[in-house]
Amino acid sequence: MYRWEITRAALAQRVLAVVRGDSYDQAAVTAGTLISAGVTSLEISLTTPFALEAVTTLVREVGDEGLIGAGAVLDAASARMAIDAGACFLSSPILDHEVIATGHRYGIPVFPGVATPTEIVRALEMGADAVKLFPSPSPHPDWVKDLRAELPQAALVVSGGGVTVDSAPDWIAAGAVACALGADLAEGDRDSVAKRAGELLGRLAEADPYGEP
């Protein structure tokens, strides 16, 4: 797929599941549970031990049923290793030109971390495919609505403590293109996660940007 097609597919469900764990096995189980629950876009944090091996395994197992990306990508070296491992997109908590350039060199979209309007504009000028608000400076979705009023061209993915399963539709209604969710989405047994994910996907699909969730 072209880079814009990957970006559209990665954000289509309006949720980006963030998988991080204390071990490869823990991350693999969490990812498998989320995929079984119907979530199609997952980022494996490179802070997880053997994260690149997890990316490779999941890409092979998921096939065309989902997109596996790499998160916590901080520099060009880790970006290239993630791409070589099979990552379909790169996500970062920071804004680094070399990460974006490396991803784009190989046709991979990059979602860099930003925290201010200035950083958002700088990320757009660098060619970011979407920007990840990390951490969200405000716990209230109206902050995104204010940002979008001034920067309607920015595709905003919200993340951090103020973004939860319960509040995610409110962020979408405020104008975010997607919500990045970690433990709040994936905690619990397989049945609990499946129920929570299914309900969330339904609510996100119905959320109307600039309207009511």
N, C-alpha and C positions, 0 to 999 in steps of 0.2 A: 504494500500500500504506500501511497505518497504520504508525506509528513502530515499534510492537512487532514487526510483521511484517518490516520492514526489518532490525531488529536480529537477529531470529532467522535470517533468510536470510543476513545478512552473516557470522554466526558459525557457520553450519551445518556447514561443512567443518572447523571447528576450526583454521583457519589464515587469517591476514590478511596478504596479501602487501604489503610496503611498497616502493613504487617511488620511488626518487629518483635523479637523474642530473645530469650537468654540462650537459645540453642537453635541449631538447624531443625531439629525434630519439632520443637515447639512452633517455630515459624511455619513449617510444612503442614502441621496439623491445623493451625489457624487458617492458613491459606486454603487448604482443602475444604474446611468447613464453610468458609465464605463462598467459595466457588459452587459448592453443592447447594448453598442457599440461594444462588442465582446472581450473585455479584460478579460482574464481568471485568472490572478494572481493579487491579491490585498493584500496589507498589511495595516491594520488599526493601526494607530499610537496610542500608549497608552497615548499620551499627549492629546488625544481627550476625553472630558467628556463622561463617561459611555462607554468607548471604548470596554470593555469586553462584555457588553450587545450587542453592535453593532456586534462584532465578532460572538457571538452565533446566533443572528438573521440572519446574512448574510450566515453563514454556513448552517443553516436550509433552507433558501430560495434558495440558489445557488445550493445546492445538488452536483451532479456530474459534473455540467457545469463549475465549476471553483474552485480555491483554495483560501481560505481566511486565511491570516496569521496575525500575530501581529508584529508591529514595535515599535521602541523605548523601547525595552525590556532591562532593565539595570541590573537586578539581578535575583537570583534564585527564589525569591518569586513571582516576576511579571511573570517570565517564566512559573512557575507552574500554576498560575492563568490563563494565556493566553491559556495554553494547556487544562486546565479544561473547559475553555470557548469554546473550539473546534478549536483553531488555528491549521492550518495544517503546518505552518512553523513559525520560529521566526527570526526576523531581529533586529539588534542592531547597534547603532552608535559607540559602544565601543567594545573592546575585553575583555570579561570576561569569565573565565574558568567555573564558576558555571552556567552561562547561557547555555553554550554549553553542559555541563554535564547533566543539567536538561532536555534539549530538547532531547538529545540522550537516556536518561534513559527511555523515553516514545516513542521513535521511531520517533521523530520530528526533521527535519533538522533545522540547525541554520546557519544564515548568519551574522557573527559578523563584526563590523566596524573596518577597518584598514586604516592606512595612510602612512606606510613606508614598504619597503621590509622586514625589521626585523619583523614588526608586522604581515606581510603576512605569513612568515615562521612560526612564533610562532602560528598563528591561524591554519595553516595546521597541526602542531604538536599536537594541541589540538583536532584535528578532525573536524574542520569546514567543512561544506558541500560546501560552497562557501564563498568568502569574499567580503564584501561591502566596496569599496573605498569611505570613507566619512571623511571630504569632499574631493573631488578630488583636490590634491595638484596642479594640472596643468589644465588649461582650454583647453589644446590641446590634442587630442586623441593620438598623437605620444608618449605621456607619457606611455600609456598602452602598446603600441608596444614595448617600451624599457623594461618595466617590464616583458612582456611575453618572451622577448628574454632571460632573465636571469631566469625567474620562469615560464616555460611553463606549469608546473603542477598545477598552481593556477587558479581556476575559479573565474574571477573577475567580480563583479557587480559594475558598476560605478554609482555615484550619486553626488548630489550637484549642485551648480549654473552653472557650466560649461557644464552640461549635459541637453540638451533641446530637444524638439521634432524635431527641425531642425537638430541638430547635432548628434542625437542618432545613425543613421546608420553609421556615421563616427567612433563612438566609437566601434561599433560592427566590422566594417572593420579593426579596429586596434587590435582586439583580445579580447574585453570584451565579456562575455557570455550573459550579459543582461544590460539594463539601468533602473535605478530606477527613475521614473518621478512622480512628484506631481502636483502642480497647473498648471504647464505649459501644462500638458496633459488634466486636468479636468476642466479648467475654461471655462465658457460660458454656453449657453443653451444646451439642450439635442441634438439638431440637429448639432450644432457646434462641440460638443464633439464627436458625432458619426462619423462625417466626418473626423475630425482630427485623431481619433483613427484608423479608417479604413485605412486611407492613411499611417499612421505610421506603422501599422502592415504589410502592403504590402511592404513598404520600408525596414523594418527590416528583413522580410523573404528573401528578395533578397540580403541583404548585405552579402558580402563575406569576412570572416575573413582574414586579411592580404591582402585583395584585394581592390576593389573599391566598395563604397556603391551604 
